[in-house]
């Protein structure tokens, strides 16, 4: 979900073609963003999970980051 929202924010700042604008374009852009976000997540290539796991582990052991 996080990656989909990130992609949606990025797509909102660029011209992604001749969809015609309006509400329909915004709706379809969100579907596209979700699909791209899911694809990125499936590749396990962002490193976000490792950072979160390390932060949780440090929190559980009482260590500072």
N, CA, C, O and CB atoms as a CASP TS submission, in Angstrom:
PFRMAT TS
TARGET T0000
AUTHOR 0000-0000-0000
METHOD Language model
MODEL 1
PARENT N/A
ATOM      1  N   UNK     1       0.830  -1.173   0.000  1.00  0.00           N
ATOM      2  CA  UNK     1       0.000   0.000   0.000  1.00  0.00           C
ATOM      3  C   UNK     1       0.888   1.256   0.000  1.00  0.00           C
ATOM      4  O   UNK     1       0.622   2.208  -0.733  1.00  0.00           O
ATOM      5  CB  UNK     1      -0.952  -0.013   1.214  1.00  0.00           C
ATOM      6  N   UNK     2       1.932   1.249   0.818  1.00  0.00           N
ATOM      7  CA  UNK     2       2.841   2.385   0.903  1.00  0.00           C
ATOM      8  C   UNK     2       3.478   2.678  -0.454  1.00  0.00           C
ATOM      9  O   UNK     2       3.545   3.831  -0.879  1.00  0.00           O
ATOM     10  CB  UNK     2       3.925   2.122   1.952  1.00  0.00           C
ATOM     11  N   UNK     3       3.943   1.636  -1.125  1.00  0.00           N
ATOM     12  CA  UNK     3       4.591   1.835  -2.422  1.00  0.00           C
ATOM     13  C   UNK     3       3.600   2.346  -3.455  1.00  0.00           C
ATOM     14  O   UNK     3       3.955   3.176  -4.292  1.00  0.00           O
ATOM     15  CB  UNK     3       5.229   0.532  -2.909  1.00  0.00           C
ATOM     16  N   UNK     4       2.368   1.868  -3.410  1.00  0.00           N
ATOM     17  CA  UNK     4       1.335   2.364  -4.319  1.00  0.00           C
ATOM     18  C   UNK     4       1.082   3.844  -4.126  1.00  0.00           C
ATOM     19  O   UNK     4       0.910   4.582  -5.096  1.00  0.00           O
ATOM     20  CB  UNK     4       0.045   1.596  -4.122  1.00  0.00           C
ATOM     21  N   UNK     5       1.060   4.279  -2.874  1.00  0.00           N
ATOM     22  CA  UNK     5       0.857   5.702  -2.586  1.00  0.00           C
ATOM     23  C   UNK     5       2.047   6.532  -3.052  1.00  0.00           C
ATOM     24  O   UNK     5       1.876   7.639  -3.563  1.00  0.00           O
ATOM     25  CB  UNK     5       0.624   5.917  -1.087  1.00  0.00           C
ATOM     26  N   UNK     6       3.253   5.994  -2.875  1.00  0.00           N
ATOM     27  CA  UNK     6       4.446   6.697  -3.354  1.00  0.00           C
ATOM     28  C   UNK     6       4.408   6.854  -4.870  1.00  0.00           C
ATOM     29  O   UNK     6       4.669   7.936  -5.396  1.00  0.00           O
ATOM     30  CB  UNK     6       5.721   5.948  -2.932  1.00  0.00           C
ATOM     31  N   UNK     7       4.084   5.778  -5.561  1.00  0.00           N
ATOM     32  CA  UNK     7       4.016   5.819  -7.021  1.00  0.00           C
ATOM     33  C   UNK     7       2.927   6.786  -7.469  1.00  0.00           C
ATOM     34  O   UNK     7       3.120   7.531  -8.430  1.00  0.00           O
ATOM     35  CB  UNK     7       3.752   4.410  -7.595  1.00  0.00           C
ATOM     36  N   UNK     8       1.787   6.784  -6.785  1.00  0.00           N
ATOM     37  CA  UNK     8       0.696   7.697  -7.133  1.00  0.00           C
ATOM     38  C   UNK     8       1.145   9.151  -7.015  1.00  0.00           C
ATOM     39  O   UNK     8       0.831   9.972  -7.876  1.00  0.00           O
ATOM     40  CB  UNK     8      -0.525   7.445  -6.231  1.00  0.00           C
ATOM     41  N   UNK     9       1.872   9.464  -5.957  1.00  0.00           N
ATOM     42  CA  UNK     9       2.387  10.835  -5.799  1.00  0.00           C
ATOM     43  C   UNK     9       3.339  11.193  -6.931  1.00  0.00           C
ATOM     44  O   UNK     9       3.307  12.311  -7.444  1.00  0.00           O
ATOM     45  CB  UNK     9       3.101  10.993  -4.444  1.00  0.00           C
ATOM     46  N   UNK    10       4.185  10.247  -7.320  1.00  0.00           N
ATOM     47  CA  UNK    10       5.118  10.507  -8.416  1.00  0.00           C
ATOM     48  C   UNK    10       4.369  10.692  -9.731  1.00  0.00           C
ATOM     49  O   UNK    10       4.683  11.598 -10.502  1.00  0.00           O
ATOM     50  CB  UNK    10       6.135   9.361  -8.541  1.00  0.00           C
ATOM     51  N   UNK    11       3.382   9.839  -9.991  1.00  0.00           N
ATOM     52  CA  UNK    11       2.634   9.945 -11.233  1.00  0.00           C
ATOM     53  C   UNK    11       1.824  11.237 -11.313  1.00  0.00           C
ATOM     54  O   UNK    11       1.568  11.745 -12.405  1.00  0.00           O
ATOM     55  CB  UNK    11       1.717   8.754 -11.383  1.00  0.00           C
ATOM     56  N   UNK    12       1.425  11.761 -10.173  1.00  0.00           N
ATOM     57  CA  UNK    12       0.630  12.989 -10.190  1.00  0.00           C
ATOM     58  C   UNK    12       1.463  14.203 -10.601  1.00  0.00           C
ATOM     59  O   UNK    12       0.908  15.266 -10.882  1.00  0.00           O
ATOM     60  CB  UNK    12       0.011  13.228  -8.820  1.00  0.00           C
ATOM     61  N   UNK    13       2.781  14.055 -10.639  1.00  0.00           N
ATOM     62  CA  UNK    13       3.637  15.186 -10.985  1.00  0.00           C
ATOM     63  C   UNK    13       4.150  15.134 -12.421  1.00  0.00           C
ATOM     64  O   UNK    13       4.854  16.046 -12.856  1.00  0.00           O
ATOM     65  CB  UNK    13       4.803  15.245 -10.042  1.00  0.00           C
ATOM     66  N   UNK    14       3.810  14.085 -13.159  1.00  0.00           N
ATOM     67  CA  UNK    14       4.297  13.957 -14.535  1.00  0.00           C
ATOM     68  C   UNK    14       3.129  13.766 -15.501  1.00  0.00           C
ATOM     69  O   UNK    14       2.040  13.353 -15.105  1.00  0.00           O
ATOM     70  CB  UNK    14       5.285  12.777 -14.654  1.00  0.00           C
ATOM     71  N   UNK    15       3.372  14.069 -16.749  1.00  0.00           N
ATOM     72  CA  UNK    15       2.384  13.836 -17.794  1.00  0.00           C
ATOM     73  C   UNK    15       2.497  12.376 -18.215  1.00  0.00           C
ATOM     74  O   UNK    15       3.522  11.967 -18.760  1.00  0.00           O
ATOM     75  CB  UNK    15       2.595  14.804 -19.015  1.00  0.00           C
ATOM     76  N   UNK    16       1.448  11.581 -17.966  1.00  0.00           N
ATOM     77  CA  UNK    16       1.516  10.149 -18.271  1.00  0.00           C
ATOM     78  C   UNK    16       0.753   9.800 -19.544  1.00  0.00           C
ATOM     79  O   UNK    16       0.412   8.637 -19.762  1.00  0.00           O
ATOM     80  CB  UNK    16       0.966   9.338 -17.105  1.00  0.00           C
ATOM     81  N   UNK    17       0.488  10.774 -20.366  1.00  0.00           N
ATOM     82  CA  UNK    17      -0.141  10.479 -21.649  1.00  0.00           C
ATOM     83  C   UNK    17      -1.424  11.251 -21.866  1.00  0.00           C
ATOM     84  O   UNK    17      -1.738  12.191 -21.136  1.00  0.00           O
ATOM     85  CB  UNK    17      -0.419   9.015 -21.756  1.00  0.00           C
ATOM     86  N   UNK    18      -2.144  10.845 -22.862  1.00  0.00           N
ATOM     87  CA  UNK    18      -3.369  11.532 -23.276  1.00  0.00           C
ATOM     88  C   UNK    18      -4.613  10.832 -22.747  1.00  0.00           C
ATOM     89  O   UNK    18      -5.456  10.399 -23.532  1.00  0.00           O
ATOM     90  CB  UNK    18      -3.435  11.621 -24.795  1.00  0.00           C
ATOM     91  N   UNK    19      -4.738  10.719 -21.452  1.00  0.00           N
ATOM     92  CA  UNK    19      -5.932  10.116 -20.872  1.00  0.00           C
ATOM     93  C   UNK    19      -7.122  11.065 -20.909  1.00  0.00           C
ATOM     94  O   UNK    19      -8.266  10.631 -20.779  1.00  0.00           O
ATOM     95  CB  UNK    19      -5.659   9.687 -19.444  1.00  0.00           C
ATOM     96  N   UNK    20      -6.867  12.332 -21.082  1.00  0.00           N
ATOM     97  CA  UNK    20      -7.952  13.292 -21.174  1.00  0.00           C
ATOM     98  C   UNK    20      -8.223  14.061 -19.899  1.00  0.00           C
ATOM     99  O   UNK    20      -9.024  14.996 -19.901  1.00  0.00           O
ATOM    100  CB  UNK    20      -9.176  12.602 -21.581  1.00  0.00           C
ATOM    101  N   UNK    21      -7.574  13.688 -18.814  1.00  0.00           N
ATOM    102  CA  UNK    21      -7.733  14.416 -17.560  1.00  0.00           C
ATOM    103  C   UNK    21      -9.040  14.100 -16.863  1.00  0.00           C
ATOM    104  O   UNK    21      -9.777  13.200 -17.268  1.00  0.00           O
ATOM    105  CB  UNK    21      -7.644  15.891 -17.809  1.00  0.00           C
ATOM    106  N   UNK    22      -9.314  14.840 -15.826  1.00  0.00           N
ATOM    107  CA  UNK    22     -10.563  14.700 -15.100  1.00  0.00           C
ATOM    108  C   UNK    22     -10.569  13.578 -14.091  1.00  0.00           C
ATOM    109  O   UNK    22      -9.536  12.986 -13.775  1.00  0.00           O
ATOM    110  CB  UNK    22     -11.662  14.493 -16.050  1.00  0.00           C
ATOM    111  N   UNK    23     -11.766  13.300 -13.591  1.00  0.00           N
ATOM    112  CA  UNK    23     -11.952  12.309 -12.534  1.00  0.00           C
ATOM    113  C   UNK    23     -11.575  10.899 -12.996  1.00  0.00           C
ATOM    114  O   UNK    23     -10.979  10.133 -12.238  1.00  0.00           O
ATOM    115  CB  UNK    23     -13.396  12.327 -12.053  1.00  0.00           C
ATOM    116  N   UNK    24     -11.923  10.559 -14.235  1.00  0.00           N
ATOM    117  CA  UNK    24     -11.621   9.210 -14.734  1.00  0.00           C
ATOM    118  C   UNK    24     -10.119   8.963 -14.762  1.00  0.00           C
ATOM    119  O   UNK    24      -9.660   7.880 -14.399  1.00  0.00           O
ATOM    120  CB  UNK    24     -12.212   9.009 -16.140  1.00  0.00           C
ATOM    121  N   UNK    25      -9.353   9.959 -15.189  1.00  0.00           N
ATOM    122  CA  UNK    25      -7.896   9.786 -15.223  1.00  0.00           C
ATOM    123  C   UNK    25      -7.344   9.572 -13.825  1.00  0.00           C
ATOM    124  O   UNK    25      -6.474   8.725 -13.622  1.00  0.00           O
ATOM    125  CB  UNK    25      -7.221  11.001 -15.873  1.00  0.00           C
ATOM    126  N   UNK    26      -7.842  10.333 -12.861  1.00  0.00           N
ATOM    127  CA  UNK    26      -7.388  10.177 -11.474  1.00  0.00           C
ATOM    128  C   UNK    26      -7.697   8.772 -10.958  1.00  0.00           C
ATOM    129  O   UNK    26      -6.876   8.165 -10.270  1.00  0.00           O
ATOM    130  CB  UNK    26      -8.051  11.233 -10.566  1.00  0.00           C
ATOM    131  N   UNK    27      -8.877   8.260 -11.291  1.00  0.00           N
ATOM    132  CA  UNK    27      -9.270   6.918 -10.851  1.00  0.00           C
ATOM    133  C   UNK    27      -8.362   5.863 -11.457  1.00  0.00           C
ATOM    134  O   UNK    27      -7.862   4.996 -10.740  1.00  0.00           O
ATOM    135  CB  UNK    27     -10.728   6.632 -11.225  1.00  0.00           C
ATOM    136  N   UNK    28      -8.141   5.921 -12.758  1.00  0.00           N
ATOM    137  CA  UNK    28      -7.303   4.927 -13.415  1.00  0.00           C
ATOM    138  C   UNK    28      -5.853   5.064 -13.011  1.00  0.00           C
ATOM    139  O   UNK    28      -5.129   4.070 -12.953  1.00  0.00           O
ATOM    140  CB  UNK    28      -7.429   5.040 -14.913  1.00  0.00           C
ATOM    141  N   UNK    29      -5.411   6.292 -12.728  1.00  0.00           N
ATOM    142  CA  UNK    29      -4.038   6.480 -12.263  1.00  0.00           C
ATOM    143  C   UNK    29      -3.836   5.771 -10.934  1.00  0.00           C
ATOM    144  O   UNK    29      -2.768   5.208 -10.696  1.00  0.00           O
ATOM    145  CB  UNK    29      -3.704   7.979 -12.129  1.00  0.00           C
ATOM    146  N   UNK    30      -4.840   5.787 -10.063  1.00  0.00           N
ATOM    147  CA  UNK    30      -4.696   5.102  -8.775  1.00  0.00           C
ATOM    148  C   UNK    30      -4.594   3.589  -8.970  1.00  0.00           C
ATOM    149  O   UNK    30      -3.840   2.928  -8.257  1.00  0.00           O
ATOM    150  CB  UNK    30      -5.881   5.438  -7.852  1.00  0.00           C
ATOM    151  N   UNK    31      -5.350   3.028  -9.933  1.00  0.00           N
ATOM    152  CA  UNK    31      -5.233   1.597 -10.233  1.00  0.00           C
ATOM    153  C   UNK    31      -3.838   1.283 -10.763  1.00  0.00           C
ATOM    154  O   UNK    31      -3.225   0.291 -10.367  1.00  0.00           O
ATOM    155  CB  UNK    31      -6.308   1.161 -11.260  1.00  0.00           C
ATOM    156  N   UNK    32      -3.340   2.129 -11.659  1.00  0.00           N
ATOM    157  CA  UNK    32      -2.001   1.949 -12.207  1.00  0.00           C
ATOM    158  C   UNK    32      -0.958   2.031 -11.100  1.00  0.00           C
ATOM    159  O   UNK    32      -0.034   1.219 -11.051  1.00  0.00           O
ATOM    160  CB  UNK    32      -1.715   2.999 -13.290  1.00  0.00           C
ATOM    161  N   UNK    33      -1.104   3.002 -10.222  1.00  0.00           N
ATOM    162  CA  UNK    33      -0.161   3.170  -9.106  1.00  0.00           C
ATOM    163  C   UNK    33      -0.148   1.947  -8.206  1.00  0.00           C
ATOM    164  O   UNK    33       0.918   1.485  -7.797  1.00  0.00           O
ATOM    165  CB  UNK    33      -0.518   4.413  -8.285  1.00  0.00           C
ATOM    166  N   UNK    34      -1.327   1.419  -7.896  1.00  0.00           N
ATOM    167  CA  UNK    34      -1.408   0.223  -7.061  1.00  0.00           C
ATOM    168  C   UNK    34      -0.713  -0.963  -7.732  1.00  0.00           C
ATOM    169  O   UNK    34       0.012  -1.714  -7.079  1.00  0.00           O
ATOM    170  CB  UNK    34      -2.875  -0.122  -6.765  1.00  0.00           C
ATOM    171  N   UNK    35      -0.937  -1.126  -9.030  1.00  0.00           N
ATOM    172  CA  UNK    35      -0.325  -2.240  -9.751  1.00  0.00           C
ATOM    173  C   UNK    35       1.195  -2.112  -9.768  1.00  0.00           C
ATOM    174  O   UNK    35       1.904  -3.097  -9.564  1.00  0.00           O
ATOM    175  CB  UNK    35      -0.862  -2.309 -11.184  1.00  0.00           C
ATOM    176  N   UNK    36       1.691  -0.912 -10.007  1.00  0.00           N
ATOM    177  CA  UNK    36       3.135  -0.697 -10.014  1.00  0.00           C
ATOM    178  C   UNK    36       3.705  -0.930  -8.619  1.00  0.00           C
ATOM    179  O   UNK    36       4.749  -1.564  -8.474  1.00  0.00           O
ATOM    180  CB  UNK    36       3.475   0.727 -10.506  1.00  0.00           C
ATOM    181  N   UNK    37       3.026  -0.422  -7.596  1.00  0.00           N
ATOM    182  CA  UNK    37       3.467  -0.619  -6.213  1.00  0.00           C
ATOM    183  C   UNK    37       3.530  -2.084  -5.836  1.00  0.00           C
ATOM    184  O   UNK    37       4.483  -2.517  -5.188  1.00  0.00           O
ATOM    185  CB  UNK    37       2.546   0.107  -5.263  1.00  0.00           C
ATOM    186  N   UNK    38       2.519  -2.860  -6.237  1.00  0.00           N
ATOM    187  CA  UNK    38       2.515  -4.306  -5.955  1.00  0.00           C
ATOM    188  C   UNK    38       3.668  -5.005  -6.665  1.00  0.00           C
ATOM    189  O   UNK    38       4.305  -5.901  -6.111  1.00  0.00           O
ATOM    190  CB  UNK    38       1.175  -4.936  -6.385  1.00  0.00           C
ATOM    191  N   UNK    39       3.925  -4.582  -7.897  1.00  0.00           N
ATOM    192  CA  UNK    39       5.025  -5.179  -8.656  1.00  0.00           C
ATOM    193  C   UNK    39       6.365  -4.909  -7.981  1.00  0.00           C
ATOM    194  O   UNK    39       7.210  -5.799  -7.887  1.00  0.00           O
ATOM    195  CB  UNK    39       5.041  -4.639 -10.091  1.00  0.00           C
ATOM    196  N   UNK    40       6.553  -3.694  -7.517  1.00  0.00           N
ATOM    197  CA  UNK    40       7.794  -3.345  -6.810  1.00  0.00           C
ATOM    198  C   UNK    40       7.916  -4.174  -5.533  1.00  0.00           C
ATOM    199  O   UNK    40       8.987  -4.697  -5.227  1.00  0.00           O
ATOM    200  CB  UNK    40       7.831  -1.827  -6.476  1.00  0.00           C
ATOM    201  N   UNK    41       6.814  -4.291  -4.791  1.00  0.00           N
ATOM    202  CA  UNK    41       6.832  -5.047  -3.534  1.00  0.00           C
ATOM    203  C   UNK    41       7.151  -6.516  -3.770  1.00  0.00           C
ATOM    204  O   UNK    41       7.874  -7.128  -2.984  1.00  0.00           O
ATOM    205  CB  UNK    41       5.490  -4.918  -2.818  1.00  0.00           C
ATOM    206  N   UNK    42       6.619  -7.087  -4.845  1.00  0.00           N
ATOM    207  CA  UNK    42       6.864  -8.499  -5.142  1.00  0.00           C
ATOM    208  C   UNK    42       8.331  -8.775  -5.458  1.00  0.00           C
ATOM    209  O   UNK    42       8.804  -9.898  -5.280  1.00  0.00           O
ATOM    210  CB  UNK    42       5.997  -8.943  -6.307  1.00  0.00           C
ATOM    211  N   UNK    43       9.050  -7.762  -5.924  1.00  0.00           N
ATOM    212  CA  UNK    43      10.461  -7.941  -6.266  1.00  0.00           C
ATOM    213  C   UNK    43      11.375  -7.882  -5.041  1.00  0.00           C
ATOM    214  O   UNK    43      12.553  -8.229  -5.126  1.00  0.00           O
ATOM    215  CB  UNK    43      10.885  -6.886  -7.267  1.00  0.00           C
ATOM    216  N   UNK    44      10.830  -7.442  -3.900  1.00  0.00           N
ATOM    217  CA  UNK    44      11.613  -7.338  -2.662  1.00  0.00           C
ATOM    218  C   UNK    44      12.927  -6.587  -2.875  1.00  0.00           C
ATOM    219  O   UNK    44      13.974  -7.003  -2.381  1.00  0.00           O
ATOM    220  CB  UNK    44      11.903  -8.730  -2.107  1.00  0.00           C
ATOM    221  N   UNK    45      12.864  -5.496  -3.602  1.00  0.00           N
ATOM    222  CA  UNK    45      14.097  -4.798  -3.963  1.00  0.00           C
ATOM    223  C   UNK    45      14.246  -3.416  -3.339  1.00  0.00           C
ATOM    224  O   UNK    45      15.207  -2.710  -3.642  1.00  0.00           O
ATOM    225  CB  UNK    45      14.173  -4.670  -5.438  1.00  0.00           C
ATOM    226  N   UNK    46      13.321  -3.018  -2.480  1.00  0.00           N
ATOM    227  CA  UNK    46      13.394  -1.672  -1.934  1.00  0.00           C
ATOM    228  C   UNK    46      14.266  -1.577  -0.684  1.00  0.00           C
ATOM    229  O   UNK    46      14.840  -0.522  -0.415  1.00  0.00           O
ATOM    230  CB  UNK    46      12.014  -1.182  -1.619  1.00  0.00           C
ATOM    231  N   UNK    47      14.371  -2.654   0.075  1.00  0.00           N
ATOM    232  CA  UNK    47      15.144  -2.627   1.306  1.00  0.00           C
ATOM    233  C   UNK    47      14.359  -2.081   2.493  1.00  0.00           C
ATOM    234  O   UNK    47      14.891  -1.977   3.598  1.00  0.00           O
ATOM    235  CB  UNK    47      16.380  -1.810   1.105  1.00  0.00           C
ATOM    236  N   UNK    48      13.103  -1.736   2.269  1.00  0.00           N
ATOM    237  CA  UNK    48      12.282  -1.167   3.344  1.00  0.00           C
ATOM    238  C   UNK    48      12.088  -2.182   4.462  1.00  0.00           C
ATOM    239  O   UNK    48      12.200  -1.836   5.638  1.00  0.00           O
ATOM    240  CB  UNK    48      10.915  -0.708   2.801  1.00  0.00           C
ATOM    241  N   UNK    49      11.798  -3.429   4.107  1.00  0.00           N
ATOM    242  CA  UNK    49      11.534  -4.456   5.119  1.00  0.00           C
ATOM    243  C   UNK    49      12.734  -4.656   6.030  1.00  0.00           C
ATOM    244  O   UNK    49      12.570  -4.800   7.241  1.00  0.00           O
ATOM    245  CB  UNK    49      11.163  -5.779   4.452  1.00  0.00           C
ATOM    246  N   UNK    50      13.940  -4.668   5.467  1.00  0.00           N
ATOM    247  CA  UNK    50      15.142  -4.850   6.285  1.00  0.00           C
ATOM    248  C   UNK    50      15.293  -3.726   7.299  1.00  0.00           C
ATOM    249  O   UNK    50      15.642  -3.966   8.454  1.00  0.00           O
ATOM    250  CB  UNK    50      16.386  -4.922   5.398  1.00  0.00           C
ATOM    251  N   UNK    51      15.030  -2.513   6.866  1.00  0.00           N
ATOM    252  CA  UNK    51      15.119  -1.371   7.776  1.00  0.00           C
ATOM    253  C   UNK    51      14.097  -1.432   8.892  1.00  0.00           C
ATOM    254  O   UNK    51      14.403  -1.124  10.044  1.00  0.00           O
ATOM    255  CB  UNK    51      14.947  -0.091   7.012  1.00  0.00           C
ATOM    256  N   UNK    52      12.880  -1.832   8.546  1.00  0.00           N
ATOM    257  CA  UNK    52      11.822  -1.953   9.555  1.00  0.00           C
ATOM    258  C   UNK    52      12.144  -3.079  10.529  1.00  0.00           C
ATOM    259  O   UNK    52      11.974  -2.924  11.738  1.00  0.00           O
ATOM    260  CB  UNK    52      10.452  -2.202   8.885  1.00  0.00           C
ATOM    261  N   UNK    53      12.610  -4.211  10.006  1.00  0.00           N
ATOM    262  CA  UNK    53      12.979  -5.332  10.872  1.00  0.00           C
ATOM    263  C   UNK    53      14.091  -4.935  11.832  1.00  0.00           C
ATOM    264  O   UNK    53      14.052  -5.299  13.007  1.00  0.00           O
ATOM    265  CB  UNK    53      13.415  -6.538  10.034  1.00  0.00           C
ATOM    266  N   UNK    54      15.082  -4.193  11.347  1.00  0.00           N
ATOM    267  CA  UNK    54      16.184  -3.746  12.206  1.00  0.00           C
ATOM    268  C   UNK    54      15.675  -2.788  13.276  1.00  0.00           C
ATOM    269  O   UNK    54      16.102  -2.863  14.428  1.00  0.00           O
ATOM    270  CB  UNK    54      17.284  -3.068  11.367  1.00  0.00           C
ATOM    271  N   UNK    55      14.775  -1.899  12.910  1.00  0.00           N
ATOM    272  CA  UNK    55      14.231  -0.949  13.878  1.00  0.00           C
ATOM    273  C   UNK    55      13.425  -1.670  14.953  1.00  0.00           C
ATOM    274  O   UNK    55      13.532  -1.333  16.132  1.00  0.00           O
ATOM    275  CB  UNK    55      13.356   0.094  13.171  1.00  0.00           C
ATOM    276  N   UNK    56      12.625  -2.651  14.565  1.00  0.00           N
ATOM    277  CA  UNK    56      11.839  -3.428  15.537  1.00  0.00           C
ATOM    278  C   UNK    56      12.772  -4.212  16.457  1.00  0.00           C
ATOM    279  O   UNK    56      12.579  -4.238  17.673  1.00  0.00           O
ATOM    280  CB  UNK    56      10.861  -4.397  14.809  1.00  0.00           C
ATOM    281  N   UNK    57      13.783  -4.849  15.871  1.00  0.00           N
ATOM    282  CA  UNK    57      14.740  -5.615  16.666  1.00  0.00           C
ATOM    283  C   UNK    57      15.443  -4.713  17.681  1.00  0.00           C
ATOM    284  O   UNK    57      15.596  -5.080  18.846  1.00  0.00           O
ATOM    285  CB  UNK    57      15.774  -6.297  15.751  1.00  0.00           C
ATOM    286  N   UNK    58      15.870  -3.525  17.227  1.00  0.00           N
ATOM    287  CA  UNK    58      16.537  -2.585  18.138  1.00  0.00           C
ATOM    288  C   UNK    58      15.591  -2.102  19.221  1.00  0.00           C
ATOM    289  O   UNK    58      15.997  -1.932  20.371  1.00  0.00           O
ATOM    290  CB  UNK    58      17.091  -1.389  17.364  1.00  0.00           C
ATOM    291  N   UNK    59      14.343  -1.882  18.870  1.00  0.00           N
ATOM    292  CA  UNK    59      13.344  -1.444  19.852  1.00  0.00           C
ATOM    293  C   UNK    59      13.125  -2.533  20.893  1.00  0.00           C
ATOM    294  O   UNK    59      13.051  -2.250  22.089  1.00  0.00           O
ATOM    295  CB  UNK    59      12.006  -1.087  19.158  1.00  0.00           C
ATOM    296  N   UNK    60      13.022  -3.774  20.439  1.00  0.00           N
ATOM    297  CA  UNK    60      12.794  -4.879  21.355  1.00  0.00           C
ATOM    298  C   UNK    60      13.969  -5.104  22.307  1.00  0.00           C
ATOM    299  O   UNK    60      13.774  -5.509  23.452  1.00  0.00           O
ATOM    300  CB  UNK    60      12.521  -6.140  20.574  1.00  0.00           C
ATOM    301  N   UNK    61      15.172  -4.845  21.840  1.00  0.00           N
ATOM    302  CA  UNK    61      16.342  -5.060  22.692  1.00  0.00           C
ATOM    303  C   UNK    61      16.739  -3.797  23.447  1.00  0.00           C
ATOM    304  O   UNK    61      17.668  -3.812  24.254  1.00  0.00           O
ATOM    305  CB  UNK    61      17.514  -5.548  21.857  1.00  0.00           C
ATOM    306  N   UNK    62      16.029  -2.706  23.179  1.00  0.00           N
ATOM    307  CA  UNK    62      16.321  -1.453  23.878  1.00  0.00           C
ATOM    308  C   UNK    62      17.523  -0.694  23.363  1.00  0.00           C
ATOM    309  O   UNK    62      18.031   0.194  24.049  1.00  0.00           O
ATOM    310  CB  UNK    62      16.521  -1.730  25.302  1.00  0.00           C
ATOM    311  N   UNK    63      17.991  -1.024  22.165  1.00  0.00           N
ATOM    312  CA  UNK    63      19.130  -0.345  21.581  1.00  0.00           C
ATOM    313  C   UNK    63      18.683   0.890  20.813  1.00  0.00           C
ATOM    314  O   UNK    63      17.582   0.933  20.262  1.00  0.00           O
ATOM    315  CB  UNK    63      19.902  -1.288  20.668  1.00  0.00           C
ATOM    316  N   UNK    64      19.548   1.886  20.785  1.00  0.00           N
ATOM    317  CA  UNK    64      19.297   3.066  19.971  1.00  0.00           C
ATOM    318  C   UNK    64      19.636   2.758  18.520  1.00  0.00           C
ATOM    319  O   UNK    64      20.483   1.913  18.230  1.00  0.00           O
ATOM    320  CB  UNK    64      20.115   4.275  20.482  1.00  0.00           C
ATOM    321  N   UNK    65      18.964   3.453  17.620  1.00  0.00           N
ATOM    322  CA  UNK    65      19.287   3.300  16.202  1.00  0.00           C
ATOM    323  C   UNK    65      20.493   4.097  15.950  1.00  0.00           C
ATOM    324  O   UNK    65      20.979   4.140  14.820  1.00  0.00           O
ATOM    325  CB  UNK    65      18.136   3.731  15.275  1.00  0.00           C
TER
END
